[in-house]
Amino acid sequence: MDTIHIQGKIALQGKVRIQGSKNASLPILAATLLTGDNSVIRNCPRIADVYSMVSLLKSLGCGVHWQENGIVIDSSSVRKCEMAEEAVTGMRSSLCLLGALIGRCGEVVMEHPGGCVIGARPIDMHLSALEQMGVGFTEKDGRLRAEASGLHGAVICLPFPSVGATENVILAGVMAEGDTVLEGAALEPEVLALCRYLRCCGAVIEQNAKGRLVIRGGRRLRGCEFNVPADRIVAGTYLFGCIGIGGSVLLEEAPREEMGAVIEAAKQMGGQVCCSPEGIYVQAPMRPNPVQLETAPYPGFPTDLQSVALAVETLGNGCSCIKETIFENRFRIVEDLEKMNAKIRIGDSRSVCVQGVEALHGAEVCARELRGGAALVVAGLMAEGETVVKGCQYIYRGYENIGRDFRELGARVASV
């Protein structure tokens, strides 16, 4: 199903359950390698990136079995340290296996990771941090080899709170001799979920609110059962979707405690947002208020929701400005939104101004990356007439079934 057909201008009503987190599941699945034991990871989303990670784990020697509400992983027989090329180049998150395999096997051979085209996203920070822990890197014919004869703790200071680099240091650090002190660490909820899983396995990881982690290495890890938290980006997509499309929606099990900046932005747009033990309830305004948004590392406004906020403000009651500080190539949907009658001015590669219009018109558009693709689905639901979104293989990397979820809220969406 690589095309989504949408009939727009139908207000959303009802409730939808939020799936498990993509960005938490992937490093946790990688971390199961470190136990040499059975782990049960519940609430894993059934998305393309999780299927790719499962294929990678199988190729390394893991036994993997899906259950009704989770995955059972037996990593006792892992012997291989070379990752399959097709899985690595198609999924940026395979990079978290770098730290996990170094910790488990002492060496890794892999292609340079792929994923969505949303900026250069160099891996130098990952390599530099791991080098300080005793890992040596060589490159030949486009393949990266990492070896560590004696992985040891270190004091590492990240120049930017990179989620991926933080996760790789944690994964290597729990298996290293001695303590690893990581300054400037990313403290996104997904990183903290990884820490909680590893603690359940027997690791000792300490943290403070200023981005300092202390990983006390050398503990014997064991398998455990763990529930993946709900996906705050999927919840934010549907929350903003309701504000742009209209109506009132309950987002069941949405991780409200992780979504402060998102909820605040939704309120600035005019949405009425209430949090309860059930999740997040949102009622849309007649028309979104204009906003000034700037992406930032957590707890700031997430870069993964910038495209959806941009799509919503195409119908805003005034001019909105959105600044992207994380990735330099995340306004790829502007051309497609303009095909739908949006009025957007690109200031530079890092900022846009959106002048709200009275109506969007359906058009044929194409997803070029995951979050932009979801934003185009939201734009189609906001538009008059039919919108056809192609390239939906990107969307299925992070959303179990975005068409089904919006249909549950009354939208007219068909996946072909």
C-alpha positions in Angstrom: 0.0 0.0 0.0 2.1 2.9 -1.2 -0.7 5.4 -2.0 -3.3 7.1 0.3 -6.5 8.6 -1.1 -8.2 11.2 1.0 -11.5 13.0 0.8 -11.0 16.2 2.9 -13.1 18.6 5.0 -14.6 16.1 7.4 -14.3 17.1 11.0 -12.8 14.4 13.3 -14.8 12.9 16.2 -14.2 10.0 18.6 -11.1 8.4 20.1 -8.0 6.6 18.9 -5.4 4.6 20.8 -1.8 5.8 20.4 0.6 3.0 19.3 4.0 2.2 21.0 6.9 4.5 20.3 9.1 3.9 17.3 12.0 5.9 18.7 11.9 4.0 22.0 11.4 0.6 20.5 14.4 0.5 18.1 17.2 1.2 20.7 15.5 -1.1 23.2 15.4 -3.9 20.6 19.1 -3.3 19.9 19.8 -3.4 23.7 18.4 -7.0 23.9 21.6 -8.1 22.3 23.5 -7.2 25.5 21.6 -9.7 27.7 22.4 -13.0 26.0 19.0 -14.0 27.3 15.3 -13.9 26.6 13.5 -10.5 26.6 9.9 -9.7 26.1 9.3 -6.2 24.6 5.6 -5.4 24.8 3.7 -2.7 22.9 6.2 -2.6 20.0 4.5 -0.9 17.0 4.1 -3.0 13.9 5.8 -0.6 11.6 8.4 -1.0 8.8 11.4 0.2 10.9 10.6 -2.3 13.7 10.3 -5.1 11.1 13.7 -4.0 9.7 15.2 -4.1 13.1 13.8 -7.6 13.7 15.3 -8.8 10.4 18.7 -7.4 11.5 18.5 -9.2 14.9 17.6 -12.4 13.2 20.5 -12.0 10.7 22.8 -11.6 13.7 21.6 -14.9 15.3 18.7 -13.9 17.5 15.6 -15.9 17.8 12.6 -13.5 17.4 8.9 -14.3 17.7 6.0 -12.0 17.6 3.3 -12.3 20.2 -0.1 -10.7 20.3 1.2 -7.7 22.2 4.9 -7.8 21.8 8.1 -9.5 20.7 10.1 -12.3 22.3 13.8 -12.0 21.6 16.4 -14.7 22.4 19.9 -13.2 22.0 21.8 -16.2 23.5 23.2 -17.4 20.2 24.5 -14.1 18.7 27.8 -14.8 17.1 27.8 -12.6 14.0 28.9 -9.0 14.0 28.3 -8.0 10.4 25.0 -6.3 9.5 23.1 -6.9 6.3 23.6 -4.1 3.8 20.0 -3.6 2.7 18.7 -3.3 6.3 21.3 -0.8 7.4 21.2 1.5 4.4 17.4 1.8 4.6 17.1 2.6 8.3 19.0 5.3 10.1 18.1 3.7 13.5 20.3 0.7 12.7 23.1 2.9 13.9 22.1 2.1 17.5 23.3 -1.5 16.8 26.8 0.0 16.6 27.1 0.5 20.4 25.2 -2.7 21.1 27.3 -5.0 19.0 30.5 -3.5 20.2 29.3 -4.1 23.7 28.3 -7.7 22.9 30.9 -8.9 20.4 33.7 -6.3 20.5 33.5 -5.6 16.8 31.0 -4.5 14.1 31.0 -4.3 10.3 28.3 -2.2 8.7 27.3 0.1 5.9 26.8 3.7 6.5 23.2 4.0 7.8 20.4 5.4 5.7 16.9 6.5 6.5 15.0 9.7 5.7 16.6 12.5 3.7 16.3 15.4 6.2 19.8 16.7 6.4 23.4 15.5 6.5 23.1 13.9 10.0 26.8 13.0 10.2 27.9 10.1 12.5 31.2 11.8 13.6 29.8 12.4 17.1 29.0 8.7 17.5 32.5 7.7 16.4 34.3 10.2 18.4 32.5 9.2 21.6 33.1 5.5 21.1 36.8 6.1 20.3 37.2 7.6 23.7 35.9 4.3 25.1 38.6 2.3 23.2 36.9 1.6 19.9 39.0 1.8 16.7 37.4 2.5 13.4 38.5 1.8 9.8 36.6 2.2 6.5 37.0 0.3 3.3 34.8 0.1 0.2 32.1 2.2 2.0 31.9 -0.2 4.9 32.7 0.8 8.5 34.6 -1.6 10.8 34.7 -1.0 14.5 36.8 -3.0 16.9 37.4 -2.8 20.7 39.8 -5.2 22.3 39.1 -3.7 25.7 36.0 -1.4 26.0 36.5 1.0 28.9 34.7 3.8 30.6 35.5 7.4 29.8 34.5 11.0 30.5 32.7 12.2 27.3 31.3 15.6 26.5 28.9 15.8 23.5 29.0 19.1 21.6 25.3 18.7 20.9 22.7 16.5 22.7 22.5 13.9 19.9 19.9 11.2 20.7 21.7 8.6 18.6 25.2 9.3 20.0 23.8 9.3 23.6 22.2 5.9 23.0 25.4 4.4 21.5 27.4 5.6 24.5 24.8 4.1 26.9 24.8 0.7 25.0 28.5 0.5 25.0 28.9 1.9 28.5 26.9 -0.7 30.3 29.3 -3.4 28.9 32.5 -1.4 29.4 34.9 -1.8 32.3 34.5 1.1 34.7 32.3 4.1 34.7 31.3 6.3 31.7 30.4 9.9 32.5 28.5 11.5 29.6 28.1 15.2 29.7 25.6 17.0 27.4 23.6 13.9 26.9 20.2 13.9 25.2 17.4 13.4 27.7 14.5 12.7 25.2 11.9 10.4 26.7 13.1 7.7 24.3 16.6 7.8 25.8 15.2 7.5 29.3 13.0 4.6 28.2 16.2 2.8 27.0 17.8 3.5 30.4 14.7 2.1 32.2 14.9 -1.1 30.1 18.6 -1.5 30.8 18.0 -0.9 34.6 15.4 -3.7 34.5 18.1 -5.9 33.0 20.5 -5.1 35.9 22.4 -2.0 34.6 23.2 0.9 36.8 22.6 4.3 35.1 22.3 7.6 37.0 21.1 10.8 35.5 20.5 14.5 36.4 18.4 17.1 34.8 21.4 18.9 33.2 22.2 16.3 30.7 24.7 14.3 32.7 24.6 10.5 32.7 26.8 8.1 34.7 26.8 4.6 33.3 28.4 2.1 35.7 29.7 -0.7 33.5 30.6 -4.3 33.9 27.4 -5.6 35.3 25.9 -8.9 34.2 22.7 -8.1 32.3 19.7 -10.4 32.1 16.6 -10.5 30.0 13.3 -9.0 31.3 9.8 -8.0 30.3 9.4 -4.3 29.3 6.5 -2.2 28.0 7.4 0.4 25.3 5.8 3.8 26.1 3.3 5.4 23.7 4.5 7.4 20.8 4.5 11.1 21.5 5.1 12.0 17.8 2.2 9.9 16.6 0.0 11.5 19.4 1.2 15.0 18.4 0.4 14.2 14.7 -3.2 13.4 15.5 -3.5 16.2 18.0 -2.4 18.8 15.5 -4.4 17.0 12.8 -7.6 17.6 14.9 -6.7 21.3 15.2 -6.2 21.7 11.4 -9.1 19.5 10.3 -11.6 20.4 13.1 -13.6 18.4 15.6 -12.9 16.9 19.0 -10.8 13.8 19.7 -9.6 11.7 22.6 -6.0 10.4 22.1 -6.1 7.3 24.3 -2.9 6.5 26.2 -1.1 9.5 24.8 2.1 10.3 26.9 0.9 13.7 28.1 3.8 14.0 30.6 6.2 14.0 27.6 4.3 16.4 25.4 4.5 19.7 27.3 5.9 21.8 24.4 3.4 20.2 22.0 0.4 20.8 24.2 1.5 24.4 24.7 1.8 24.9 20.9 -1.7 23.4 20.4 -3.1 25.8 22.9 -1.5 28.7 21.2 -3.1 27.6 18.0 -6.5 27.9 19.8 -7.1 24.2 20.6 -8.8 23.3 23.9 -6.6 20.6 25.4 -7.3 18.6 28.5 -5.2 15.9 30.0 -6.6 13.0 32.0 -5.5 9.5 33.0 -7.2 8.3 29.8 -5.0 10.4 27.6 -5.3 13.8 25.9 -8.6 15.3 24.8 -8.5 18.1 22.2 -11.2 20.3 20.7 -10.3 22.3 17.6 -10.8 26.0 17.1 -12.8 27.5 14.2 -9.5 28.3 12.6 -5.9 27.9 13.9 -4.3 31.0 15.5 -0.9 31.9 14.0 2.1 30.8 16.0 5.9 31.4 16.3 7.5 28.0 16.6 11.2 26.9 17.0 12.3 23.3 17.2 14.7 22.3 19.9 16.0 19.3 21.8 13.7 17.9 24.4 11.9 19.4 26.3 11.6 21.9 23.4 9.3 21.6 20.4 10.2 18.4 18.6 11.6 18.6 15.1 9.5 15.5 14.2 6.3 17.5 14.5 7.5 20.7 12.7 6.1 19.5 9.3 2.6 18.8 10.8 2.5 22.1 12.5 3.5 23.8 9.2 0.7 22.0 7.4 -1.9 23.0 10.1 -0.9 26.7 9.8 -1.6 26.8 6.1 -5.2 27.4 7.2 -4.1 29.7 10.1 -5.8 33.0 10.8 -2.7 35.1 10.0 1.0 34.7 9.5 3.1 32.0 11.3 6.8 31.7 11.4 8.5 28.3 12.0 12.3 27.9 12.6 14.0 24.6 12.3 17.2 24.3 14.5 17.9 20.5 14.3 18.0 19.5 10.6 18.7 21.7 7.7 16.5 20.0 5.1 13.2 19.6 6.8 11.0 21.9 4.6 10.7 19.4 1.8 6.9 19.4 1.9 6.6 23.2 1.0 6.4 22.5 -2.7 3.6 19.9 -2.3 1.7 22.2 0.1 2.0 25.0 -2.4 0.3 22.7 -5.0 -2.6 22.6 -2.6 -2.9 26.5 -2.5 -0.7 27.1 0.6 1.1 30.4 0.8 4.6 29.8 2.2 7.7 31.9 2.0 11.1 30.2 2.7 13.4 32.6 4.5 16.4 30.3 4.4 17.0 26.6 4.8 16.1 26.9 8.5 12.9 29.0 8.5 9.6 29.6 6.8 6.7 32.0 7.1 3.2 30.7 6.4 0.3 33.0 5.5 -2.9 31.2 6.2 -5.4 30.9 3.3 -9.1 30.3 3.3 -8.9 26.9 1.8 -6.6 24.2 0.6 -7.4 22.2 -2.6 -6.8 18.5 -3.1 -3.9 17.5 -5.2 -1.5 14.7 -6.0 1.5 15.0 -3.7 4.4 12.7 -2.8 5.9 11.8 0.6 9.7 12.1 0.6 10.3 11.3 4.2 8.5 10.0 7.2 7.2 13.0 9.1 6.6 15.1 6.0 4.6 12.3 4.6 2.3 12.3 7.7 2.0 16.0 7.4 0.8 15.7 3.8 -1.9 13.2 5.0 -3.0 15.8 7.5 -3.0 18.5 4.8 -5.2 16.2 2.6 -7.7 15.9 5.4 -7.8 19.7 5.7 -8.2 20.2 1.9 -11.3 20.5 -0.2 -11.8 17.6 -2.7 -9.5 14.6 -3.1 -5.8 14.4 -2.2 -3.6 11.5 -3.3 -0.5 11.0 -1.3 2.1 8.8 -3.0 5.4 7.4 -1.6 3.7 6.2 1.6 6.3 3.6 2.3 8.1 6.4 4.2 5.0 7.0 6.4 4.7 3.3 7.3 8.2 3.5 8.7 6.7 5.2 11.8 2.9 4.9 11.7 1.2 1.5 12.1 -1.8 2.5 10.0 -2.4 6.2 9.7 -5.3 5.7 7.4 -7.0 3.3 9.8 -6.5 5.7 12.7 -8.0 8.6 10.9 -10.9 6.4 9.7 -11.6 5.6 13.3 -12.1 9.3 13.8 -14.5 9.6 10.9 -12.2 10.6 8.1 -12.6 9.3 4.6 -9.2 7.7 3.9 -8.3 4.7 1.7 -4.9 3.0 1.4 -4.2 1.5 -2.0 
